[in-house]
Amino acid sequence: MYAVKIVGISKKFKLYQQRTYSLKEFLIRRNNQYEEFWALKNININIPKGKTVGLVGKNGSGKSTLLKIIARILKPTEGFIEVNGKVSALLELGAGFQSDFTGRENIFLNGSILGLSNKEITNKMQDIIDFSELEDFIDTPVRNYSSGMYMRLAFAIAVNVDPDILLVDEVLAVGDEAFQKKCLEKINEYKAKGKTIIIVSHSADLVEAFCDLAVLLKQGQVEDVGTASEIIKKYRMLG
């Protein structure tokens, strides 16, 4: 059974060539002052349930765009996607956080976005705080958090809502070594439970170590799909 089925997905963005300085100017020029950029072109991938899959490729290959489409943050221009199970996405660092809210308030906010009731969030609150190691700062507005603290809280929320599918984009590059190890241990725990995990990373070693399968993207298209070791070998050859 597939956790995620991606059929003919393409994504087009409009790249505006001329800087505008007013809303009126933008509205006048928007129809003829842009180029079309296809970030993804006819992507077809089936991600089996219970597998850990890495998305690799050079900058601009479409990895993060594809992950955002799986997370329903972006809509595809063409094609469709079928997701079987509850998704928790750890994408851009601190995405979805309200800077004036405290860490605790942001846990309630993000938990509700992920479909949890207030009672469920309350029950999970201490586990999230303990995992984040932010007990002393949890009632401080997150605008005062460092990037590492953002990452700790975001990861703690994402992994404690018990998703069927966990999406992770590059966030393990942030934070101290001890917490990175803790995060990777949590990912291994999810693997052992048969959860589906999709990871975007520039770290070939991480993908090879933790992923069962990998997808190599190049200029918005699927270059190859295979075992993590096979795909990482090809990825390294790209230079």
N, C-alpha and C positions, 0 to 999 in steps of 0.2 A: 504494500500500500504506500502511496506517495503522501508525504507531508505537504509538499509544495509542487504544484504542476504549473509550469510556465509555458505558454503556447503563443508563439509569434509576437512576443513583446518587443515593441519599439517605443522610444521616447524622444520627442523632438523639443528642443528649446529654441527660443528666439533670442538672438544675441544682438542687442541694439548697438549700432555703430557710433552714434553721435550722442554726446552727453547733453542732457536737457536740464534746464534750470528752473522750470516752472511746470505746474500741472497742465496749464493751457498748451505750452510748447510740446509737452509729452503727448497730449491727446491729438494734436495736429500732426505730429511726425510719426507716431507709433506704427502706422500702417505701411510705411515705405522706407523706414530707416533701420531695418534689421536684417540679419542673415539667419537662415535656419541651420541649426546644429543638431544632428542626430546623435545623441549620447548612447543610445542602444538601437540595434538594428536586427530585428527578427531573431530574438532570443528564444530558444526552445530547450528547456531543462526540466528533468524530473528529479526531484530530491526525495529519496526514500525515507520513510519514517524511521526514526531512531539512529540516523547517521549524522556524523559531524562532517560538514562540508566547508571547504575553504574557497573563497573567491579571490583569485590572484590576477595580477596584471599591472602594467605600468600606470602611472598617473594619467587620468583621463580615459582609461579603458572602459569605464562605466560601472565599476564594482559598487560604489556607494549608491549610485542611482538605482541600480538593480535592487539593492538591499532596501532602499526606501520604497520601492514599488511593492516588494514583498510585504513590507510593514504597513502598506496602505497610506503612507505619507504622501507619495506621488501617485498620480494616475497615469497609466501608459497612454501613449498616443494611439497605438495599435496593439491588437492582441488581447489576451485575457490571462488571468492568473487564478488558480484555485488553491486555497490554503485550508488545510484540514487540521484544526486545533487552535488553541489559544496562543497568541503570539505576544512575546515580550521583547521589545527592541531597545538595545543600548547603542544608539547611533551617535550623533554629534554630542560632544561632551556637555552634559547639563541641559540638553534640549528638553524643553517642556518645563523647566524650572522657572518660577517667578522670583526675580531677584530680591524683591521686598519681603517675600515670605520667609519664614524660618525653615530650617531643615525639616522639622516635624510637620509643618504645614505643607511643605512640598511633597512629603511622603503621602499625605492624604490626597493632595491634588493628583499626583502621578498614579497612585493606586486607583483612584476613581476613574481616571482616563483608561486604565488597563482593565476596568470592569469590575473592580472589587467594591463591596459594600463598606460602609464606615465601620461596621462590626468586624469584618474580615481584616480591614487595614489595622484596626486597633489590636486585634489578636496577633498580627504579624509585626507590629510596631517595634517591639523590643528586639526581635530577631534582626530586623533591618538595622536598627541602631547599633546592635552588637557587632554585626558584620562590618558595618561602615567604620567602626572604631571612632565615632564622632560624638560620643556621649556628652562631652563637655561643651560641644558647639551646636547641639541639635536644636536648641531654641534661639540660635543666632540667625539673623537674615543671611541668606546664602550669597548675597552680594559681597559679603566679607570673607567668603571661602576662597581658598587657593584652588588652582586647577586640579590638584591632587585630591582635595577634599570633595570637589564636585564629582570627580570620578568615583570616589569611594561611595558616596551617597547614591549616585545614579546606578552603579553596579549592584549595590545592596538591594535597591528597590527592584531592579530587573530580575534578579535571581530568586527573590523571595516571594514573588507572586505565583510561583509554581506554574510556569507556562509549559505548553507542549512543545513550542518552538521558540528557541532563543536566538535572536539576531544580535551580533556583536560586530561593531565597526571600529577598528583601530584603537579603541579606548585603552587597551592593555599597554599601549606605549606611554601612558601617563601614570605617574605615581611611583612610589618607592618599590624597591625590589621585593621586599617582604610582602607587600600587599598584592603585587603582581602574581607572586607565587600562590597567595591565597585565592585569587581569582581563578587561576588555572586549575587549582585543586577543586574549586567549585564546578568548573566546566567538566572536569573528569568525573565528578560526582553525578552530574547531569547525564553524561555519557553512559555511566553505569546503570542509571535508571531508565535508559532507553529513550531519552529525550532527543529531539532533533535540534541540532545547533548549526547555524550558518555564520561563518566568520569571514570578515574582510580584513586582510592584513598584508602589509608589505614584508612581514617577517617570514621568509621561506622556511626557516627552522621551526617556527611555531606551527605553521600549517602542516609541515611534514610530521611533526611530533604528535599533534592532537587530532588531525583530520583523517577520516576514512577515505574520503573522496575530495577532489578539487576540480574547479572549473577555471580554465585560463581564458581571460578576456583580452581582446586586442582591438582597439579602435571601435569599441561598442559592439563587437561581435564575439561569438563563442569560437575560440581558436581550437580548444580541445577539452575533453572531459575524461577523467580517469582516476586511478588511485592517486592519493596525495603524493607518493614518491615519484610516480611517472610524470605528473603534471609539474611538480616542483623542478624536476630535472629540465623540462622544457622551458620553464619560467626563467631559470638561471641562465639558460643559453641565450635568452633575449638580451642579456647584459644590463 
